[in-house]
Amino acid sequence: MNLTTLLYTGLLALGVFSFDAWYHGGEINLEINIPKGYGASETSITDTVAENLFLNEIADIDAVPTFVVKPRVRSTNEQTVVSMVGDMLGLKKMTLLIQQATGLEPLVINGSVTKRGERYQLVLASNPEAGADQRLNQTIETAPGESVVQMIQRAAPQAMLNYEDYLVCLYLVTKANSGDLKIYEAGFERPGVEGLDLLIQQRMQLRPTGLAAIEARDTIAERQAMFTNLRGMLALEQNDIAKASQFFEDALKVRSTFAIATLNLAFVRVHQDRYQDAINLVRPLMESGILQNDPALLGPAYTTWGVAAWGLKKLNEAATAFQSATLANPRATMANLYWSDMLESLGDKTNAAVKRQRAVENSKFFSPYAETAIFYFHLSPHDNTPLTKL
């Protein structure tokens, strides 16, 4: 191999290193250790198992369908292009070294499971190079009757509150909806949904002050609207439609163009048998074009309109709305399901069966966005129908 080839290969490799380091620059790198000796033998959990417990919980948080950007969290032991080459050359954690050399200052969270008295603790600390705004110094202790495994699982969302609190709260709302909130309650000031609602309120109140607040006023309003909308979803979980209505209205007072809260308020209006009010909320949203390129919301908007029109006995308008929903999103599940129910009620069993079969076929693509009521609760065109989960 001549000098030119060596030089070219070296520059190419540097380019790969730089790209890989840049690509992984937005990640939160995680490393959890269980020290040998006191406490380690009693827990019988290895570093890898502890780390995987934490990362699996993060993966579940990341898997919640949402309309916000998600952080990437990975183990520092996970292989990248750079780290694989680094291992070959005998250099460990080369991705992090390249990130530091290029000024990216990666965020690394180190964790250690220890024992204090009769309780185990997970101590989490970030590297100082990541900067003060990303710093983490947190100790999470087992609650009475809680296992080490449960503590580590609970610690993941508690730690991630420091970096993506909305996504964590959204994840916990889904746990409330599925009845699996109990494992996380040890991290709440109060038990159950009440404790989660308090956590959401606390995160919503966190905001910059002074000049920073002026510069971030749009972001602050957006956060407030998003968290208020989540409180509305929790109110629906408690079957308190009046409270949910107020929260969705409050979210729109803060940010009038917040489409999700508009759809949720329209959903509530249908359940309050205020069908025309529901349509009056959805129609300007459609006419504004805000949802035109977003089938994840456009389909549910037309579906809500369709059920409201059905409630008004405007069957042609309802059918047109359901059809528009399926055109906006050919993989729509709920639009076909409600359309099938309407046709069934009209005695058109043949076409009802076709729509229902299409709903069944599309169900494998169904993605329940946790901040949107229509994906979790059933809409009804009939007066005085109680709220039920899908």
Phi, psi and omega in degrees: 000124183277176185296321181298316180296318178298316181296316180297314181298320179296317179294320179298315180298318179298322178296319178296316179301313183296318180295315181299316179296320178294317182299320181271007183293332181271007183271156170260117182268135188236138174214119180243133180236144171246108185296144178287149180110225187298123177094325185293315182293331181286326180282330182055033177242128179278168177305314184296318180296314180299316180297318180292323176302315180295312184291326178295323177294319177298320179298322177293321176298315182294335184278351180293120179298128182206171181256014179249161178285138184254148175282159174253129179235130180218162175285146176290348177274350180292136185279132170243176178304314182293315185293327177294317176295319179300319178299321179297327181268001180082015180252120183272148175053046184293327178304314180295321179296317179294320178301316181294321181293330181265009174081016182278341177047072183295151176268120178240126177254119176257139181229150178217132177268124180231179178230135178228112185066234180263001185244148175268152179230146169250113180262123181243134179214140180264163177285140183294336182294339183289345177103157184295327183288346179246010186291141178225122172226100190220137175239124181243126187246148177297138174276164178305127179082359182268136179278166177298320179300314180296322179298316181296318179296318180291329183295330183300304177295328178297320178289319183289345174302333181287343186239330179209074188292325180297315181297321178294314179298321178298317178299317180292329175296320177296325177294323176296319180296326183267359179079019183247032185277340192302321183299337184263353188294336179297340178268359180264156175283336177224156183284158170066204183298327178299319178293321178294319179297322178294320178299316179299318178298318181295318180292325181294330183278348178286120182202154179291163180236170177065218182297325179299324180293322179294316180294329186255020187299324178293319178295320179297316179297320180296315178300315181299317179296317181296315180291323178295322176299320178296323177296325175296320178296321177294323177297321176296321177301327178270008178062030178255087186291324180296317179293319178300316179303317181295319180295317180294322176296318179297320179299321180285334175293326179282318181219095188295339181266011182285099188297322183298314179295325177298314179295321179294322177293321176297321176302313180297319180299323177299316181287341173271008181063024177258068190297317181293324177298323178297315179296321180294336175280319185284319186304308180297331177296320179289319182291334181287339180082005182301324186262003190306321182254024182230083182299335179297332178252330182296316178300308178300327179296312178296324180295316177299317177301317181298316180293322178296317178296322176299318178298330178274003183066021175267078192290324178295318178296321179296315180297320179296319180294316179297320178296318179298323179296318180287331176287322178294324180219096182302342180263018182298135176260306188294322180299315179294325180293312180292323178298319177298317179298319180294314179298322178299317180293337179269000178087004179271076187291328182295306180291330177297319180295323179296314181294321181293321178296322178294322177297319179295316180296324182278348186298334179290345177260001185295126182233102184282099177293119193292340180268008185238120189297323187297340180275350184239337183234153185275133174272144178227135177273005185254139182297148173060031177273127180292153179288129178227154178280153175293000000 
